């Protein structure tokens, strides 16, 4: 007997039932672990640690190779193999579609206020953005959670179109921020607020001359700080409150003197002087606001330290420490928190470094026409929420659609899910936007698997029974014909009287 070649042994091993059991058991265990991990740490963490890893893709690919080899081992196929071949082709098609969607699909968010229009979605990734003096721009999508920079193992990114390099020096998975302000020498009005409501307590600093920190929105209420040189200028700043919002605005005047204007959604406004350290009562769910420190010339200092990370990945506040450098020198090092932008003096100007999600443009514009949220009776918990949107498409024209929690919008390969919302005036609706290029293959694979299973377990037994019945009938007909032939060959029966 001729010994098997190495290729034949490898093929038989790849087509073996033993390998199939091992691979499918590994896949089931990985998916079970990923599901439990996702419930504790969130979808982004499960994607990073399981579904988008090389080892998970290897398991899926090995399963596909095993199924293909098992199918080819029975080649050339007979008619009774039809269901087996259909089911295996369906599994291969489904795996191919899943891998395409996993590695080339889109997971993103789109947040819109009522009346707002956008054609941009924020990807569920973390990226470092740099804008140098002269509007030179660079962006890098990096998973610092898996490959964190550290002193002695910095990560370097060359800014395209320039001689500058962004250097990531350090990283913390969850930052604990300590910020203090004291009297300084330069005009920089600042106000420290203590927010106390039945659900939580929080403290914030507002900076009147910082466009990104002069206003803060928390749920259905917003807070703002302005500076003025005279009572008339203070009154002018306070009267320009946006309509339909719960808003508490403060103005610092020389002295310092602090005044406020409290505006409710229905347009009612209350004004007065603020006594530092005395809480202000608001009509917003029992919230108390205390201005406990007001500075005309604030000098700030911020400390970033690693803290124990929350279980949910979405609740973490990662931070990177960066600096910019070129042949002429380097900038100072700065910590940049997630979703934050930092201005860094560099090259005789100011560079902007941001740690935020990258954006992507979709081929149509979406406008949030109206949003509605129904609450459970007797509570403020939302029972359901839904959005009415208009889609302006250069190719397909204008159309209107309704999106709710269990009824997503399918449009040109994109799927819009109603994910969340932010209460306020106007309301903000948050959509989860996905694109799965392998979805048609997944659907085709499911159909082929169903057809193969139906063939093997229903059609094939039916055809076998039908064939057996036909064979039995043919056998009976042959037996009857043979019996008739024997009777004819024996001749007519002899009468009984003749044998006496």
N, C-alpha and C positions, 0 to 999 in steps of 0.2 A: 504494500500500500504506500503510495507516494505521500511523503510528509507535507503538511500544510505550509505554505509560504508565510512570511511575516505579514504581508499585506492581507492575506486571508484571515490570519489570526486577529489582526487589528480590526478588520471589518466585522468579524463575528463578535468580538468583544463590544464594539460600538453598537451592534444590533441586538445585544443580549437583553433578556428580560431582567437579569440581575442589575445591569446598569440602569435600566428604566426605573426599577424600584428605588435604587439609590438616589437617582437624580430627582425623581418626583417627591421622595421623602424629604430631601434637602430643600427643595423649592417650597413644599408645604410648611416646613419648619421655619424657613426664612420669612415667608409671608405672615405666619402666625406671630412670630417675634416682632416683625415690622408693624403689624396692626396694634399690638400691645404697646410698642414703643411710641407709635403715633398718638395713641390715646393719652399718653403721659406727657409727651414732649412737643407734639404738634406736627403738622404736615411737612413743614419745611425741614425739620430735623429728620423725619423718616425718609424724605427724598434724599437728603444728604448722606445719611448713614446706611441706607439700604438700596432704594430703588435706582438711584443714579450712580451706583458703584460698579466698578469693573467686575467684581466677583459675582454680583447678581446677574449682570449681563452674560457672564460666562456660564452660569447655571442654565439660563434660558437657551443659550446657543448650544450647549451640550445636550439639552433635551431635544432640540430640533435635529441635531445630528443623529441621535439615537432613534428618533422616529423615522427619519429618512432612511437610515440603514436597515431598520426593521422592515420597512416597506419594500426596499429594493431586494431584500433577501428572498422574497417570494416571487421575484421577477423571473420569467415572464408570467404575467398575471392571467388567471382564468376568469371566466364569467362569474364564478362564485366568490371571487375576491373583490367584486365591485364595491361592496359596503366598506370593507377593510381599507381599500385604497382611498375612497372618498373621505373617510374619517381621518386618516393620517394626513392627507393633503390639506384638509380643513384645519388640523392642529398646526401644521407648518405655516399656513397662511395667517392664522391668528397670532402665532408667535412673531412672525415677521411684522405684522401691523403693530403689535404691542411694542416691539423694539424701536420701530420708526417713531411712534408717538412719544416714547419715553425719552429718546435722545434728540429728536428733531422737532418736538412739539413746543407749544407755548403755554406757560402758566403765568398769569399776570392779573393785575387789578386795574379798574377804572373807577375813580371817584368823581361824582358830578353833583353840583348843587342844582336845585330846580332852576331851569332856564339856562343852565350852562351847556356849552357845546365843546366837544373835544374829539380829536382823532388820535390821542396818545394813550397808551397803557403803560403801567409801571410793572416791569418784570419782577418775579419773585426771586431776585438775586441781589447780591450786595456788590457794589462797584465803587471804585475811587475815581472821582472826577477832579481834574485840575484845569484851571484857566489862568494862564500866565499873563503878565502885562503885555499888551499888544494883541489880546484875544486869541492866543495860541491855546488850543484845547486838546486834552487827552483824557481817555477813559479806559479803565481796566476792570473787568469783572473777575474778582478773585475770591476764592473760598478761604478766608483767613482762619476759619474755625478748624480746617483740616491741616493747613500749612501755615501756622502762625509765625510771623517774624518775631525775633527776639534779639536782645543785645548779643552781638557776635555772629548772628545769622540773619542779617537784614535782607529785605526784599527790595530790589531796585527796578524802577520802571522808567524807561527813557521817554520823554515827552516828544511826540512826533513833531517835526518841523522846527525843532529848537535844539540847543545844546544842553538843556536842563534835564535833570533826573530827579524823579520823586523817589525818596527813600523811606520805606516803611520800617521803622526801628523796633516797634514793640506792638503788642496786641493784648487786649483783655477780653475774654468772652462775655463778661458782664461787669460794667463799670459802676463803681460807687463814686458819685460826684459830690464833692464838698466845695461850695462856693462861698466866699466871704468878700464883703466890700467894706472899705474904710474911707475916711476923708482923705482926699488927694489934692493935687494942685490944679488939675485941669477941669473945666466945667463938664460935668457928666451926670445929670440928674438921674437918680435911681431910687426905687421904692421897694421895700420888702413887705410882702403880704403873707398873712396867715389865713388860710381858707379852711373853715370848719363847717362840715355838714354832717347829717346823720349817718352817712355811709363811709366817709373818709376824711382825713386831714392832710393838708398839703401846704407847702410854703414855696413861694416863687419870688424872684427878683424881676422887676420891670425896669428897663433902661430907656429913657425918653429919646435918646439920640441914636439908638440902634434900631434900624427898620425891622429887624427880625425879632427883637425882644421888647419892643414898646407895647405890643399887644399879645394877649394870650387868650385862647378859647378853650374852655373846659366844658364839654357837653353842651348844654343849652345856654350857657352864660359866657360872656367875654369880659376881659379886663384890659384897660389901656392906661398909659401914662403919657402926659404931655408936659412941656415946660413953657412958661410964659414970663415976660418981664413986667407985666402990669395986670391989674384986675380986669381991665377991658380985654386984653389979649387972652386971659384965662377964661373969661366968659365966652369969647368967640370960639375957643378950642372945645369947650364943653357942649356947646349947642349943636355941633356938627355930628351928632350921633346917628348911625344908620337906623333906618326905620325897621320896625318889626323884630328887634333883638333885645334880649336881656343883656344889659351892658352897664358896667360900673367903670367910669372914667375918672382919673385923678389928674390934677394939675399942680405942679410944683412951681411956686413963685419965690422970689428972693426972700430970704429970712431964715430958714425956709418956711413958707406958708403953704399949707396943703388944703385944696378944696376938691369937691367931688360932684359928680352928676350921676344919679342912678336912674336908668331908663328901663322900662318893662316892654314886653312884646306889644302891648296895646297902646304904646306911645306915652304913657304917664312918666313924667320926669320929676325927680326930687334932687335938689341941690343943697349944698351946705359946706361948712368947714369941717375938716377932719382933725380930730385930736389923736395924736400919735399914741398908740397903745390901747385905744378904746375901740371895741368892736362895733361895726356897722351891721345892723339887721337888714337882710334882703328878703324879698318875697319869693326867692327861688328855692323851694324845697327846704326851707329852714336854714339856709347857709348864712354863716357869720363871717365877715371879712374884717381883719384887723391889720391896719397899716402900722407896723411896729418899728420901722426905721425908714427915715427919709433923708437922702443925701443930695446936696447940690453938686459936689465934686467927688464923685465916687471913683475909687481905684479898686479894681477887682482882682481877685486871685482865685484860681480854680485848681483843685487837686483831684486827680483821677487815680483811683485805687481799685484793684480787683476785688470783687465781692462775690459771695456765693450766688451762682446763677439760679434763676427760677427754673422749675421743671419745664414749663412751656417755652419752646424756642422763641415764639413770637413775643414773649414778655422780656426777653433779654435785651440789654443795652450794650452791645459791643462797642469797642473804641480802638482806634489805631493811633499810634504816635508816629508823626511824619516830619520830614523836613525836605526842602528843595536845595539842590546844589548844582553848580556849573563850574566852569574853569575860573570864574572870578570869585567864587566863594560859596557859602551856604547860608541858608536862613536859620532862624531859631527853630527849635523843635516845638511842635504843637500837638496836643491830643485832639482828635476829631471824633466826636460821638456819632453813633448811627443816626441818620437823617439830618445831621448837622452840617453846616458850612462854616469854615474858618478862613479869615483873612490873614495872610502871612506876608509881611514885607519881604520883597525879593526883586532883584534886578532894578533897583531904583523906583519900584512901584509897589503894587499890592497884588499878590496872587490869591486865588480863591481855591481852596481845597474842600471837597465835599465827599462824604461817605453816605451814599444814597443808592436807591434802586435805579438802574438804567431805564430809560424810556424807549418805546418803540412806536412807530406810526402805523396805524391800520389804514387800509385803503378806503375808508369812509368816515363820515363824521356822525357822532351820536349826540343828541340833545335830550336832556331829561326834562320832559314836559310837566310831569306831576309825580308826586310820591305820596303813598298812603301807608300808614301803620296802624293796625287795629290792636288794641291791648286786651288782655284778659280782664273780665269784669272785676272791678274792685281792686285793681292793681295797676302798676306802671310797667309791667312786663309785656313786651310785644308778643302777641299771638301770631301775627303774620305781617308781612310787609311786601309791598309791590310797587312797581314803577311803570310809568308810561313813557316811552321814548320815541323819538323820531330819528330815522336813519337817512342821511343825505349821501347817496352813492352816485358818483359821476357816471357809473356804468348802468345802474339799475334804477336810478331816479330816487324819489322820496317815498318813504313808507313809514307807517306808525306801527308800534308793537307794544304788547303788554308782557312784562316780565314779573314773575312771582317766585316764591320759594320753591315750588315744585314744577314750574313751567318755564324752563330757560328759553332763551332766544337762540335759534340756530340760523346763522347768516354767513354765507360765503366761507364756510369752513370754520368760522369762529362760533364759540358757544358762550353766551352771556348768562351767568347764574346770578340770582339775587343773593348776595353774600351777607350784607350788613347795611347799616345806615348810621348817620349821626343826627341826633335830634337838634333842632334849632330853626331859625328863620333866616334864610330859607333852609329847607331840609337838604341833607346830603345823602345820596344813595351810593352804595359801594357795590360794584359788580366784580365778580370773579370771571375773568375772560380766559378761555382756553382754546387751543387749536390742536387737534390731533390728526396729523397727516396720515397716520396709519389706520384711522377709524374705518374707512371703506373695506380695507383688508380684514379687519376684525369682524365686521358684519358678514363678509363673504365666508370667512373661516367658520363662523358659528353656523351659517346655513349649511355648509358642506359637512360639518361634523354631525349636525342634526340629520341630514340626508343619509350619511353613512351609518349612523346608529339605527335609524329607521330601517334601512336596507338590511343590516345584519340581524336585527332582533324581530323584525316584523315581516318585511318583504321576502327575505331569504327563506325563513321557515315556511311562509305561505307557498312560495314557489316549490320548495322541497316537498311539501305535502301534496301539492298539485301534481308534481312529477311522479311521486310515489303512487298517487291514485291512478294516474294514467298508466303507469307500469303495471299496477295490479289489474286494472281493467284489461290491458292488452294480454296479460298472462292468463286471465280467466277466459278471454276469447280464444286464445290459442289452445287452452285445455279443453274447452268445449268443442273446438274444431277437431282436435285430435280424437276425442271420444266419439264424435260423429263419424270420423273416418274409420275407426276400428269397428263400429257397428256395421257400416256399409261393407267393409271387407269380410266380415263374418257371414254375411248373407242373411236371408230371412229365417226366422226362428221355426224349428220343426214342430208340427202340431202334436199335442200330447197323445191323441188317439193312435197315432202311427207308431208310438213307442210301446204299445201294449203287446 
